[in-house]
Amino acid sequence: MIAEDVSVRIKELSAELVAALGDLEEEERLETLNRIRADLHSVSPMKDHPVDLVLWVPAESVESNAYNPNVVAPPEFRLLEHSIDSDGYTQPVVSWERPASQGGGREIVDGYHRGLVCKNSESVQSKTKGYLPVTTLGENRTSENDRKASTIRHNRARGVHQVEAMSEIVRDLTLRNWSEKRIAKELGMEPDEVLRLKQITGLRALFADEEFSEAWEIE
């Protein structure tokens, strides 16, 4: 009986909330809805999943990262724009919140091109009122290495990445003392793929743990 009473009261409060939100201007309504979603997310059984909390934030407040190796050709980008224009956003942009010590704001982990469409397409911008749907990585996944690994996993899951940029990321992770085994695991690669990407960089330091003969012979 108590659970039933609580359920009835929640429905009543929900109706009152919807009515009150309807009296707010759009910008204030969006900000209030974000706060409500965040409050509900805090008690959600699925709060460990970023998609459990999708927020609408001003597109200009979300910045791209400097390492994404995903490149979309013009035809595919136009198709993406048409898809969002026709169907709306069906996938949020994955982001992380920079601490105040790093300037604050949001940075994209996955979804750079979805964000670009919102910023550059007048039609999409009009329909979204300049706002972009975002999810936020958990606090345990916000180190630079973890963010890079997450970006690569998202890209590889879709089957797209740029080899040169991937090799630079492997180089960077190696110089940050990540082992080949860890790189392979975190980026979803085979060990020999990691080795090939290290070879592309051409840096001797990346092969400190490999065994080579003392000299090369050219036949």
Secondary structure, 3 states (H helix, E strand, C coil): CHHHHHHHHHHHHHHHHHHHHCCCCHHHHHHHHHHHHHHHHCCCCCCCCHHHCCEEEEHHHEECCCCCCCCCCHHHHHHHHHHHHHHCCCCCEEEEECCHHHCCCEEEEECHHHHHHHHHCHHHHHHHCCEEEEEECCHHHCCHHHHHHHHHHHHHHCCCCCHHHHHHHHHHHHHCCCCHHHHHHHHCCCHHHHHHHHHHHCCHHHHCCCCCCCCCCCC
